[in-house]
Amino acid sequence: MEQYDYTELIRAAQTGQERAYAPYSRFAVGAAVLTASGHIFPGCNIENAAYPVTMCAERVALFSAYAAGEREIVAIAVITATDAVASPCGACRQVILELAPRSIVLLLNTRGDQQITTPQELLPAAFGASQLSEAKERG
């Protein structure tokens, strides 16, 4: 794993957490994505009274990067105010694996704990484009 100072990325995730809109769960999550060009895109969870339309911080950050034309994601940081670091939900794991497959994933909490992982470690035996191609070929 390449050594990199993720201080600014972590700071952006912390800022995202401060900006979270979580009036229902009160579970504020911040995320930030670092691209190969050096840009950082923050994200925060945004809840809605119609729960299914709530958006997770990880996807907000990744979608913002992609909307800006960035396709090479180097790292993503996710921060929560939990006793131990919290892992992304299943939907976010799937999106991280597809949009940032070679990235470093930093899981953090506000107490200063940190875990470094990869999209493949978060979602082993993942569903992906290859399965869709196989189905098309059989189709």
SEDREN-764012 format. One record per residue (C-alpha): residue number from 1; x, y, z. Coordinates in nm, 2 decimals. Each point is the difference from the previous one (the first is absolute). Layout:
N
<site i="NUM" east="X" north="Y" up="Z"/>
...
This chain:
139
<site i="1" east="0.00" north="0.00" up="0.00"/>
<site i="2" east="0.14" north="0.34" up="-0.10"/>
<site i="3" east="0.07" north="0.23" up="0.29"/>
<site i="4" east="-0.20" north="0.32" up="-0.01"/>
<site i="5" east="-0.09" north="0.28" up="0.24"/>
<site i="6" east="-0.38" north="-0.02" up="0.02"/>
<site i="7" east="-0.03" north="0.30" up="0.24"/>
<site i="8" east="-0.20" north="0.22" up="-0.24"/>
<site i="9" east="-0.22" north="-0.29" up="-0.11"/>
<site i="10" east="-0.08" north="-0.07" up="0.36"/>
<site i="11" east="-0.07" north="0.36" up="0.07"/>
<site i="12" east="-0.24" north="0.02" up="-0.29"/>
<site i="13" east="-0.18" north="-0.31" up="0.13"/>
<site i="14" east="-0.03" north="0.17" up="0.35"/>
<site i="15" east="-0.14" north="0.31" up="-0.17"/>
<site i="16" east="-0.25" north="-0.22" up="-0.18"/>
<site i="17" east="-0.10" north="-0.16" up="0.33"/>
<site i="18" east="-0.07" north="0.35" up="0.14"/>
<site i="19" east="-0.22" north="0.07" up="-0.29"/>
<site i="20" east="-0.20" north="-0.32" up="0.01"/>
<site i="21" east="-0.38" north="0.03" up="0.00"/>
<site i="22" east="-0.11" north="-0.28" up="0.24"/>
<site i="23" east="-0.30" north="0.12" up="0.20"/>
<site i="24" east="-0.16" north="-0.35" up="0.01"/>
<site i="25" east="0.29" north="-0.23" up="0.09"/>
<site i="26" east="0.23" north="0.26" up="0.15"/>
<site i="27" east="0.28" north="-0.21" up="-0.15"/>
<site i="28" east="0.22" north="0.26" up="-0.19"/>
<site i="29" east="0.24" north="-0.15" up="-0.25"/>
<site i="30" east="0.27" north="0.18" up="-0.19"/>
<site i="31" east="0.19" north="-0.12" up="-0.30"/>
<site i="32" east="0.25" north="0.14" up="-0.24"/>
<site i="33" east="0.15" north="-0.13" up="-0.33"/>
<site i="34" east="0.35" north="0.07" up="-0.12"/>
<site i="35" east="0.05" north="-0.03" up="-0.38"/>
<site i="36" east="0.32" north="-0.06" up="-0.20"/>
<site i="37" east="0.00" north="0.36" up="-0.11"/>
<site i="38" east="0.02" north="0.10" up="0.37"/>
<site i="39" east="-0.35" north="0.13" up="0.04"/>
<site i="40" east="-0.20" north="-0.07" up="0.31"/>
<site i="41" east="-0.38" north="-0.04" up="0.00"/>
<site i="42" east="-0.18" north="0.01" up="0.33"/>
<site i="43" east="-0.32" north="-0.18" up="0.08"/>
<site i="44" east="-0.25" north="-0.03" up="0.28"/>
<site i="45" east="-0.30" north="-0.21" up="0.07"/>
<site i="46" east="-0.33" north="0.17" up="-0.09"/>
<site i="47" east="-0.31" north="-0.14" up="0.16"/>
<site i="48" east="-0.36" north="0.03" up="-0.11"/>
<site i="49" east="-0.33" north="-0.07" up="0.17"/>
<site i="50" east="-0.06" north="-0.24" up="-0.28"/>
<site i="51" east="0.29" north="-0.23" up="0.11"/>
<site i="52" east="0.07" north="-0.18" up="-0.33"/>
<site i="53" east="0.11" north="0.33" up="-0.16"/>
<site i="54" east="0.26" north="0.07" up="0.26"/>
<site i="55" east="0.36" north="0.01" up="-0.14"/>
<site i="56" east="0.31" north="-0.12" up="0.18"/>
<site i="57" east="0.31" north="0.22" up="0.03"/>
<site i="58" east="0.22" north="-0.24" up="-0.20"/>
<site i="59" east="-0.22" north="0.01" up="-0.30"/>
<site i="60" east="-0.04" north="0.37" up="0.01"/>
<site i="61" east="0.38" north="0.04" up="-0.01"/>
<site i="62" east="0.05" north="-0.25" up="-0.27"/>
<site i="63" east="-0.29" north="0.13" up="-0.22"/>
<site i="64" east="0.13" north="0.36" up="0.04"/>
<site i="65" east="0.34" north="-0.11" up="-0.12"/>
<site i="66" east="-0.15" north="-0.19" up="-0.30"/>
<site i="67" east="-0.23" north="0.30" up="-0.08"/>
<site i="68" east="0.31" north="0.22" up="-0.01"/>
<site i="69" east="0.15" north="-0.24" up="-0.26"/>
<site i="70" east="0.24" north="-0.17" up="0.24"/>
<site i="71" east="0.03" north="-0.38" up="-0.06"/>
<site i="72" east="0.32" north="-0.11" up="0.18"/>
<site i="73" east="-0.07" north="-0.01" up="0.37"/>
<site i="74" east="0.31" north="-0.04" up="0.21"/>
<site i="75" east="-0.15" north="-0.01" up="0.35"/>
<site i="76" east="-0.33" north="0.05" up="0.19"/>
<site i="77" east="-0.02" north="0.09" up="0.37"/>
<site i="78" east="-0.31" north="-0.07" up="0.20"/>
<site i="79" east="-0.05" north="0.14" up="0.36"/>
<site i="80" east="-0.26" north="-0.07" up="0.26"/>
<site i="81" east="-0.05" north="0.08" up="0.37"/>
<site i="82" east="0.00" north="-0.36" up="0.11"/>
<site i="83" east="0.21" north="-0.18" up="0.26"/>
<site i="84" east="0.17" north="-0.21" up="-0.27"/>
<site i="85" east="0.04" north="0.09" up="-0.36"/>
<site i="86" east="-0.32" north="-0.08" up="-0.20"/>
<site i="87" east="0.00" north="-0.17" up="-0.34"/>
<site i="88" east="-0.20" north="0.13" up="-0.29"/>
<site i="89" east="-0.35" north="-0.15" up="-0.07"/>
<site i="90" east="-0.04" north="-0.27" up="-0.26"/>
<site i="91" east="-0.12" north="0.25" up="-0.27"/>
<site i="92" east="0.30" north="0.22" up="0.06"/>
<site i="93" east="0.24" north="-0.30" up="-0.01"/>
<site i="94" east="-0.14" north="-0.09" up="-0.34"/>
<site i="95" east="0.03" north="0.35" up="-0.13"/>
<site i="96" east="0.36" north="0.04" up="0.14"/>
<site i="97" east="0.10" north="-0.33" up="-0.17"/>
<site i="98" east="-0.14" north="0.11" up="-0.34"/>
<site i="99" east="0.11" north="0.37" up="0.00"/>
<site i="100" east="0.32" north="-0.03" up="0.20"/>
<site i="101" east="0.13" north="-0.35" up="-0.03"/>
<site i="102" east="0.36" north="0.07" up="0.05"/>
<site i="103" east="-0.04" north="0.26" up="0.28"/>
<site i="104" east="0.11" north="-0.01" up="0.36"/>
<site i="105" east="-0.29" north="0.02" up="0.24"/>
<site i="106" east="0.06" north="0.18" up="0.33"/>
<site i="107" east="-0.25" north="-0.07" up="0.27"/>
<site i="108" east="0.02" north="0.24" up="0.29"/>
<site i="109" east="-0.19" north="0.11" up="0.31"/>
<site i="110" east="0.00" north="0.33" up="0.19"/>
<site i="111" east="0.21" north="-0.16" up="0.28"/>
<site i="112" east="0.30" north="-0.03" up="-0.24"/>
<site i="113" east="-0.02" north="-0.37" up="-0.08"/>
<site i="114" east="0.08" north="-0.10" up="-0.36"/>
<site i="115" east="-0.02" north="-0.31" up="-0.21"/>
<site i="116" east="0.14" north="-0.02" up="-0.36"/>
<site i="117" east="-0.17" north="-0.25" up="-0.23"/>
<site i="118" east="-0.09" north="-0.05" up="-0.37"/>
<site i="119" east="-0.32" north="-0.02" up="-0.19"/>
<site i="120" east="0.07" north="-0.38" up="-0.06"/>
<site i="121" east="0.04" north="-0.06" up="0.37"/>
<site i="122" east="-0.32" north="0.19" up="0.07"/>
<site i="123" east="-0.20" north="-0.20" up="-0.25"/>
<site i="124" east="0.16" north="-0.34" up="-0.09"/>
<site i="125" east="-0.17" north="-0.20" up="-0.28"/>
<site i="126" east="-0.17" north="0.31" up="-0.12"/>
<site i="127" east="-0.26" north="0.03" up="-0.28"/>
<site i="128" east="0.13" north="0.20" up="-0.30"/>
<site i="129" east="0.01" north="0.07" up="-0.36"/>
<site i="130" east="0.14" north="-0.35" up="-0.09"/>
<site i="131" east="-0.32" north="-0.17" up="0.13"/>
<site i="132" east="-0.21" north="0.23" up="-0.22"/>
<site i="133" east="0.21" north="-0.08" up="-0.30"/>
<site i="134" east="-0.04" north="-0.37" up="0.07"/>
<site i="135" east="-0.38" north="0.03" up="0.02"/>
<site i="136" east="0.00" north="0.20" up="-0.33"/>
<site i="137" east="0.20" north="-0.26" up="-0.18"/>
<site i="138" east="-0.24" north="-0.28" up="0.12"/>
<site i="139" east="-0.30" north="0.22" up="-0.07"/>
